[in-house]
Amino acid sequence: MELNCTKEKRVCVVGPPPSEKGGVAQATLMHIYIFRKILGCYTILFPSNLLNMLRDNRLSKLLRSCHVIHLQGPLVLPLLVLFTTARRPKIMMTLHGWVIKEALIYYSRSNEKTLRRFLVLIYIMVLWNLYRYLLSRLIIDYITSVSKITARENGIRNAIIVPNAILCKLLDDPCKDHSKRHKHNFRIVTYVSIGGGKIESIPIAVTIINHVNKLLKLSNLQISAILEIYGKDVPNNIIQTISRLPFVKYMGYVSDFKERIKGADLFLMAYTFPELGFAALEAVCMGVPLAKLTADPTEEEIVDGFNGIFATSPYEMAVKIYNYLLKSDEQKCYIAKNAISTILRKRDPKVISLYWKYILGSLLDHER
């Protein structure tokens, strides 16, 4: 399908501002990059802040110029009404997280007061069910999802799967840092967030590295594994608990994540759902191999022993990590290079732009 994307055809992206932390903000910027730089569409970002948007006197005029509105998840109702009444544009929505599950995690683990947490939970559940059963059929023209599991968890059967793209300047030699690793500690890194419930994987990751250290000690090796946990939205009680463990370092959210993990031995994903988030893709970009728990290897992008490590239980993962850490640098390098060639190349923005070319082409064609 041809893409009728001229200066007169405006694509308005509604999502987090560039200053916001996390994967959704990164994905929003990547969508804008693809629409603007690769597909040549006139693209505007509307930061999804209710008060600021309602105060903006230019908003109604700008809204009338939008031919396609791209929502980065469900909007609060006042904004949705504002968008749909200003003009009847074509609307598409991308699902990045698991709406209800993330609301439940917020309710059970947030440090906010109980009443506030309860009201937020009820509001999100009502809002999402309104989207799922009514608005997705009446107003939204296309729903896309970053993965099959995200679509399933949100109960959307007709979502178009468009994986996250990543703009990665590949290393000239992804293995050159293997010789610079710490001689006394192996570095295992992970990233957790509320997205997909990755926060719930923290105890599992800690258990895995604890098993790895026991195996290293039994082998009389004067070396141990250190787990570095990066991410945001981690409740204070969890931070306090893991900070007492000698083999765990809580790093929090950092803006230079890619640079910090360069030279790490592994990136660990201690959850089983088949999804690779931005942090995992950035790890591959920096030459760090992936290790992931799985419930169904056929749904994963990783092939065990080829471009990463797979296991179905924490203890099996600990054994595999232990064996991997004792391998030569050449064997580790083999996995790192294969990850780059088989995972990152599929996530290249030019490849992912083909999905958006079809979707935008269909929407803009109906605008003629």
SULVENQUI-V206999 format. One record per pair of residues at least 12 apart in sequence whose ideal C-beta (glycine too) atoms are under 8 Angstrom apart, sorted by the first residue. I is the first residue (numbers start at 0). J is the second residue. Records with the same first field share a line. If there is no record, write none. Layout:
BEGIN
I: J / J
END
This chain:
BEGIN
0: 356 / 357 / 360 / 361 / 364
1: 360 / 364
2: 38 / 40 / 356 / 359 / 360 / 363
3: 360 / 363 / 364 / 366 / 367
4: 34 / 38 / 39 / 40 / 41 / 359 / 360 / 363
5: 41
6: 41
7: 41
8: 40 / 41 / 66 / 67 / 363 / 366
9: 40 / 41 / 42 / 43 / 64 / 65 / 66 / 67
10: 34 / 40 / 41 / 42 / 43 / 65 / 66 / 67 / 69 / 359
11: 42 / 43 / 45 / 61 / 62 / 65 / 67 / 68 / 69 / 88
12: 27 / 30 / 31 / 34 / 42 / 43 / 44 / 45 / 69 / 71
13: 45 / 47 / 68 / 69 / 70 / 71 / 74 / 78 / 82
14: 26 / 27 / 30 / 44 / 45 / 46 / 47 / 69 / 70 / 71 / 72
15: 27 / 46 / 47 / 71
16: 44 / 46 / 48
17: 44
20: 231 / 252
21: 192 / 194 / 231 / 252
22: 95 / 163 / 192 / 194 / 276 / 277 / 278
23: 71 / 72 / 95 / 96 / 194
25: 277
26: 71 / 93 / 95 / 145 / 163 / 277
27: 44 / 71
29: 163 / 164 / 165 / 166 / 348
30: 69 / 71 / 93 / 355
31: 44
32: 166 / 348
33: 164 / 348 / 351 / 352 / 355
34: 69 / 355 / 359
37: 348 / 349 / 352
38: 352 / 355 / 356 / 359
40: 359
43: 61 / 65
45: 61
47: 71 / 74 / 78
49: 75 / 77 / 78
52: 78 / 81
53: 77 / 81
58: 81
59: 85
62: 81 / 82 / 85 / 86 / 88
63: 85 / 86
65: 82 / 86 / 88
66: 88 / 89 / 362 / 363 / 366
67: 88 / 89 / 90 / 91 / 359 / 362 / 363 / 366
68: 82 / 88 / 89 / 90 / 91
69: 90 / 91 / 92 / 93
70: 90 / 91 / 92 / 93 / 139
71: 92 / 93 / 95
72: 92 / 93 / 94 / 95 / 96 / 98
73: 92 / 98 / 126 / 127 / 130
75: 126
76: 126 / 129
79: 134 / 138
83: 138
89: 140 / 362 / 363 / 365 / 366
90: 138 / 139 / 140
91: 139 / 140 / 141 / 142 / 143 / 358 / 362
92: 135 / 139 / 141 / 142 / 143
93: 142 / 143 / 144 / 145 / 161
94: 142 / 143 / 144 / 145 / 149 / 150 / 153 / 155 / 158
95: 145 / 149 / 194
96: 149 / 193 / 194 / 195
97: 149 / 152 / 153 / 194 / 195 / 196
98: 123 / 127 / 153
99: 123 / 124 / 127 / 152 / 153
100: 152 / 195 / 196
101: 193 / 194 / 195 / 196
102: 119 / 120 / 123 / 124 / 127
103: 120
104: 193 / 196 / 198 / 199
105: 119 / 120 / 193
106: 119 / 120
108: 198 / 234 / 237
109: 234
110: 234 / 235
127: 153
131: 153 / 154 / 155
135: 155
140: 362
141: 159 / 358 / 361 / 362
142: 155 / 157 / 158 / 159
143: 158 / 159 / 160 / 161 / 354 / 358
144: 158 / 159 / 160 / 161
145: 160 / 161 / 162 / 163 / 274
146: 160 / 162 / 273 / 274
147: 160 / 273 / 298
148: 195 / 272 / 273 / 274 / 298
149: 195 / 274
152: 195 / 272
159: 354 / 358
161: 351 / 354 / 355 / 358
162: 345 / 346 / 351
163: 276 / 277 / 280 / 346 / 351
164: 346 / 347 / 348 / 350 / 351 / 352
165: 277 / 280 / 281 / 284 / 343 / 346 / 347 / 348
166: 348
167: 280 / 281 / 283 / 284 / 343
168: 284
169: 284 / 339 / 343
170: 284 / 285 / 286
173: 285 / 286 / 332 / 335 / 336 / 339
174: 286 / 328 / 331 / 332 / 335 / 336
176: 261 / 262 / 286
177: 262 / 328 / 331 / 332
178: 328
179: 262
180: 262 / 264
182: 222
183: 221 / 222 / 223
184: 222 / 223 / 224 / 225
185: 211 / 222 / 223 / 224 / 225 / 264 / 265 / 324
186: 224 / 225 / 227 / 262 / 263 / 264 / 265
187: 208 / 211 / 224 / 225 / 226 / 227 / 263 / 264 / 265 / 266 / 267 / 290 / 320
188: 226 / 227 / 229 / 260 / 263 / 265 / 266 / 267 / 282 / 287
189: 204 / 226 / 227 / 228 / 229 / 230 / 266 / 267 / 268 / 269
190: 228 / 229 / 230 / 256 / 266 / 276 / 278 / 279
191: 228 / 229 / 230 / 233
192: 230 / 231 / 232 / 276
193: 232
194: 276
195: 270 / 272 / 274 / 276
196: 270
197: 230 / 270 / 276
198: 230 / 232 / 233 / 234 / 237
199: 270
200: 268 / 269 / 270
201: 228 / 233 / 237 / 241 / 269
203: 269 / 270 / 292 / 313
204: 226 / 228 / 267 / 269
205: 226 / 241 / 244 / 247
206: 313
207: 267 / 269 / 313 / 316 / 317 / 320
208: 224 / 225 / 226 / 246 / 247 / 267 / 317
209: 246
210: 313 / 314 / 317 / 318
211: 224 / 317 / 320 / 321 / 324
212: 224 / 246
214: 317 / 318 / 321
215: 321 / 324
223: 246
224: 246 / 320 / 324
225: 246 / 247 / 248
226: 246 / 247 / 248 / 267
227: 248 / 250 / 260 / 263
228: 241 / 247 / 248 / 249 / 250
229: 250 / 251 / 252 / 253 / 256 / 259 / 260 / 278
230: 251 / 252 / 278
231: 251 / 252
233: 249 / 251
256: 278 / 281
257: 281 / 284 / 285
260: 281 / 282 / 285 / 287
261: 285 / 286 / 287
262: 287
263: 282 / 287
264: 287 / 288 / 323 / 324 / 331
265: 287 / 288 / 289 / 290 / 308 / 320 / 323 / 324
266: 278 / 279 / 282 / 283 / 287 / 288 / 289 / 290
267: 290 / 291 / 316 / 320
268: 289 / 290 / 291 / 292
269: 292 / 313 / 316
270: 291 / 292
271: 292 / 293 / 294
272: 294
273: 293 / 294 / 295 / 298 / 299 / 300
275: 289 / 300 / 342
280: 342 / 343 / 346
283: 335 / 338 / 339 / 342 / 343
284: 339 / 343
286: 335 / 339
287: 335
288: 306 / 307 / 308 / 323 / 331 / 334 / 335 / 338
289: 301 / 306 / 307 / 308 / 338
290: 307 / 308 / 309 / 310 / 316 / 319 / 320 / 323
291: 307 / 308 / 309 / 310
292: 309 / 310 / 311 / 312 / 313 / 316
293: 309 / 310 / 311
294: 311
296: 309
300: 341 / 342 / 345
301: 338 / 342
302: 341
304: 334
305: 334 / 337 / 341
306: 334 / 337 / 338 / 340 / 341 / 342
307: 334 / 338
308: 320 / 323 / 334
END
